[in-house]
Each structure stands twice: as structure tokens, then as C-alpha cells.
Amino acid sequence: MNRYYISVFILLVIASCTQKPKKDVDVSNIKVEVIVDRFEQQFYTSNKETLPKVEKKYPYLFPEKNDSIWLSKIKKEQELYQKSQKIFGDFKDEKAQISNLFKHIKYYYPDFKSPKIITLITNLDYESKVIYADSLLFISLDMYLGTKDKVYKDFPDYLKQNYTKKQLVVDVAKAIADKYYRPKRERLFLNNCIIQGKKKYILDAFLPRLSDDRKMGYTKDQLDWTEANEVPIWTYFMEKDLLFSSKASLYKRFIADAPFSKFYLNIDSESSGRVGSWIGWRIVRSYMENNNVTLQQLLETKAEEIFKKSKYKPKKNGNKSYL
């Protein structure tokens, strides 16, 4: 009889282990090469005599051949350059984070080849913080100087809150993830939420040890608000018949980057932006917990099937609610 109970116990333990998704994977034996080329150090310390050598080395970064333009740029952007050097120094910490990221990407995509990293200054081009072009990965260091830096004084808070060095590896992961998952926007609001949820789940796989607030690009307070209001957010979507609505305005209200979500309630200004993306992430996570599928299979699965098989239930977070 004791052997029977022991056998049952072992089976239950095995079953519980197979049902749980892997929060992290062993990448210790995966080899990647991370090459960082500090273009900005060469460019912003060059002069009329040495600039031609830099141009010859990086022809793809010099669309104009007029040296006077580049010399003027060197002079005008010295402040951004000096600040970037103070913040990033030898780039050692960032290189280690990116190396770990590359190992996880290679775990899921064995054909992945580490791109050469080019660091540069783009004069606050916030739409080009990180650009991934297969063999090259461009990182604009001047977009990660810190939320409170005066160079961002004209940027809205909801954007500049992510202009910190801790978000750099997240943006690198997002840029590379776009190669493996390029969905088209769908008509139904729920489907678009799940698309965003898939994107966040890729970050779960690529950056398993990173906190949810960093993956979402939230502050800690924004994440706390969203977690506390998961039930009322879901209830609002259900009661207003938004889930299967094809209204284009829902994307702007609950998915697109914004300072807050638009419930059209007095509480709006206190809400977190992109709550639709967060709900989609919760649905996708629930789906992965309840179904034995790979990351690649998840990305190919239709949103309708994910929702049906997710067994998603909004999580109650005590009595703390703001919505």
C-alpha cells in the first residue's frame, strides 16, 4: 500500500512539473560572440584630418560626402556624446546583458547569428533607438541617458520614462523579436490584444529573469495599478462588448503608446497606458500554462484558438482597486 501511495505521489509530481512552463532555460553551454564597435567614440573624437578614416571604415553611416556637415555634427553633439560616455563607460554591463539575451535567442532559434553591435548617437531620434539589420545592430546611446536628463525635457513623461540604460536590453530584444514575429493588425480588439501578448511572451522567453514592469515599459506604480485592476479592466471590456469589436479607436485607447488608457471615466488620468496589451499578455501566459506548445507554435496559433484554450481568468488582487 505504501508503494502505491509513493507511486501516485511521484506521478503527481511529474505531472505538475510537465504542466508548468519553463520560467528559464539552461543556456550555460550555448556559445555566442558579442562584438561591440564603439562608432561614436571614433566619430566624436575625430577632426578634419582623421575623419576620412572613419568614413572609410563606416561607409554605410555617411550618406553625405560633405565633410563640413559631419564636422559640424561632431561639434554640435558633443554634449550628447560626453553624457553617453559617462553613462555607459566601457559598455561592459550592457555587453553581458546582451550576451545572455543572445544565448536565449539562440536556444529558441538555433540558426540565430549574433549581429555586430554598433553604438552611436542619433541626436535624440526616439523612433530609431535600436535598429536590427541581420548582421548589424545599431544602438543609439543618447536615447538611454536617464529619465531626468534635461535633453528630454520636451518629451512626454510616458515616453521618457523608458529612456534609461536599464531598458536598453529590452529594446534590443524587441528589435530582434520583430524578425521572428511580424503580425498584421487585425480587426477584432481581442485579437490585437493577443498579438501584443505574443510579443510580450517572446520577451518572457528571451529575457526570463527580467521584471514585468521592464518588459511592459511601465513604472512600478503603473504595473501595480494594472495588476490591482485586472478584474475591473476585464469586466469593463466584457460589459462594453469591446472584445469582439472591430472599432479602430480601441487600438489607440488601449494598445498604442499613451500616457493612460481611455475608459472615458474620471479615473482615466490615473490609469496605466496599454492595458489591452497587458491583458493580451495575461491571456497568452495562461494559454502557455495550460497547453503543451513551443514558442514557435504559439506565434503561429490564431488568436481565437489561444483565447478559447487559455482558460484565462482575471486575477483578483485583494481589495485594492482603482477602476
N, C-alpha and C positions, 0 to 999 in steps of 0.2 A: 504493500500500500504506500509506503514511504517513497518507493521508487516511482510509483505512479505520480504522486504529487510533485516530486522533483522533476520528472519529465515534463509535466504540464507547465511548471514554473519556467523551465528552460525554453519551452516553445513560446510562452507568452513574452519572455524577454526578447527572443529572436524576432517575434512578430512586431513588438513595439519598436525595435531598432530599425526594421526594414520599412516601417511606416513613416519614420521621421526623415525629413530631408536633410541632406548634409549641410550643416552650417558652414563648414570649412572643409577643405581637402588638403591632402599632403602634397605639397609642391617642392619639398626639400630636394628631390632628386631631378627636378626639371632645370635644365641649363638654359639661360638666356644671356645675351650680351647687350649691355646698355651703354651706348656711346652718346655722350653729351658734347655737342660742339657749341661753345660759347661765342656765337657770332657777334653778339652785342659788345663783348669785351674787345674784340678786334676792330669792330667798326667805330665805336665811340672813342677809341683812343688813337685813331688814325689821323693823318694830316694829308696835306696836298701831295707829299712825296710818297707816303705809304698806302694811300687809298687805292691806287691802281692794283696793288697786290691783293687787296681784299676783294675788289671787284672781279678779278680773275678767278679767285677761289670760289666765289659765290655768284656766278653769273645770273642765276635764277632769282636773285634778290635785287638786281639792279636793272630794271626795265628801261630806265633812262640812262643815257651815256654822259649826261652833263655833270661833270664833277662838282661844279659850283652848287648844284642843287643838294648833293649829298654832303658837302662840306657845311652848307647852311643848316642842314638837318642835324648834323653832329653837334653844332653849336647850340641850336635851339632846344635840343632834347637832352642836354647834359644833366639837368635836374632829375629827369626820369631815370636816366642811366645810373647816376650816383645812388639814387634811392634803391634801385633794383639790386645793386651790388651789396648794399648794406643789409637788405632783407634776405637775399639768397646766398651771399658769400660764395662758397665753393660748390654749392648745389648738392652737397653730399647727402643730406637727409632726403631731399626730393628724389635723388637718383635711387636711393634704397627703396623708397615707396614705389617708384615706377618699376623697379626690378621685380618687386613682389607682385605688382599688378600684371606685368608681362608673363610671369610664371603661371598665374591663374588663367590668363587668356589662353596660353599655350596648352594648359591642362584640358580646357574645353574645346580648343581649336588647335590641334597638333600642327597644322600647316602654318600657323601664325609665325611670322618672322619679325623680330624686333626692329622697329624703324630707327633710323638715326635721329636723335633729338637735336633740334636747332633752337637755341634760346635767342630771343631778340626783343626789340622794343618796337611797338606799333603805334605809338602816340595815342594811347587810350582807345584803340579800336576794340570796343567791347563785343562786337559781333565776330571777332576773329581771335578770341583768347587762345584757342587751341585749334590747329588745323592738322588733320591727319591725311597724308597723301602716300599711302602704302609704304614706301621706303623711307619717307621723311615725316617727322612730327615737329611742327613749329609751335613753340610756346612763347606767348607774349608776357614777359615778366612784369611789365608795367601795369598789367591788369590784376596783380596779386600783391599790391603794396600795403594792404590793410584797409579795413572799412573806414577808419577815421582819417585817412590821409587826405590832405586838403586838395589834392589833384582830382578827387572825386566829388568835390563839393556841389557840382551841378548835376550829379547823378541821383536818381531817386533812391531812397533807402532800401526798397525791396530788391534793387539790383546790386547796389554796392555792398550789401551785407555779405555777398559771396566773393568780393574782390580781396580775398585773403589767401595766404600761401597754403593754408590747410585744405582749400578747395581745389588746388591745382591738380592733384592726382585724380580727383573726381571728374574734372573736366577732361582730363586725358582719357579716362575710362569711357566717358560718354562719347568722345570723338571716335574712338576705336570701335565701340559698340555699334555705332551707326553703320559701320561696314557690314556687320552681320545681321542687322535688323533695320530695314528701311520700309516701314509700312506706309501706306497711303491713308490719309484721313478718311474715316468712314462717315456714314450719315448718322447712325444712331449714337446718342450720347454715351450710353453704356459701353459700346464697342470702342469708342475713343478713350474712355477711362481705362479699359483693359489694355489697349495699346500702350498707354503710358505706364500701366502697371508692369507690362512685359519689359519695358525699358528699365524700370527700376529694379526688376528682378535680375536683369543682366548685371546690374551693379552689385546685387547680393552675391552673385557668383564670382564676379571679378574682384570685388572688394569686401569679402565676407566679414572682416573684422571692423569695418567702419560703422559708425553710428548712423541711425536712421535720419537724424537731422541733417547730417552732412550729405547723405545720399539724396535727400529731398531738396537740399539747398535752403533749409529752414534754420531759424534760430531755435534755441532750446524752448523758448516760450511759445513759438509757433507750433512746434511739434507737440508740446504739452496741450495746447488749445485743441489741436486736431484730434489727438488721442482721446481727450476728455469728451469730445463731441462726436465721436464716431456714430453712436446710436442716433442722435438727433439729425446728423447730416444725412444718414441713410434714410431715416424716416421722412425727412424733407424731400429727398429725391423721389421716394415712393409715393408720397401723398400728392405731390405736384405732377405726377406722371412724367417725370423727366427722363427716366432710364431708357425708355424706348422712343424718346422724342428725337426728331431729326432737325430741330431748330439749330441753326448755325450759331446763334447767340450763346448757346450753352458752352461752347468751346471757350469763348472769351470770358464767360462768367466763372467757370470752374476749372479750366485746364491751362489756359495760356498764362504766361508770367504776368502777375499783377500784385499790387500791394495787399489786396484782400479779395476774398470771394464775394460774389454778389448774390446774396439770398433775397435782396430787397427788403431787409429787416433792419431795425435800429442797431442791431449788433454787428452789422457788416464791417464797420471800420475796425472792429476788434478781432475779426476772423483772420485765418491764415489764407493766403492765396493758394490756388491749385489744389483745392481739396478733392476735386474729381480725380486727379492723378493719384492722390494718396489712397482714395477708396479703390481705384483700379489696382493699385499695388497690393492692397489687403486681399482683394479677390484672387489675384494671381498667386499670392503666397498661400492662400487657403487651398487653391487648386493643386499646387505642388505638394502640399502636405497630405492631400487625400488621393493623389494619383501618382502612379509609378511611371514618370516620364522624364526624359532628359531635357536639358536646356534647349537643345536644338528642336526637339519635338514640341516643346512649349511654344517656341517662336512661330512654328508652322500651324499650330492649332487655332481654329477660328474662335473668335471672342464668344460667340453663342455657346459653344461647347464648353469653354472654360468656365463660363458663368454657371451653366447647368451642373457641371461636375465639381464645382468648387466647394459646395456646401458652406458657402460663406455666411457667417452670422456676425453682425457688428458687435464689437466687444464693449461691454459695459465697463466704464471706468469709475466705479464708485458713484457718488452723488455729485461729483464735480462736473458741472456742465454750464456752458455759457450761451448756448444757442436756444 
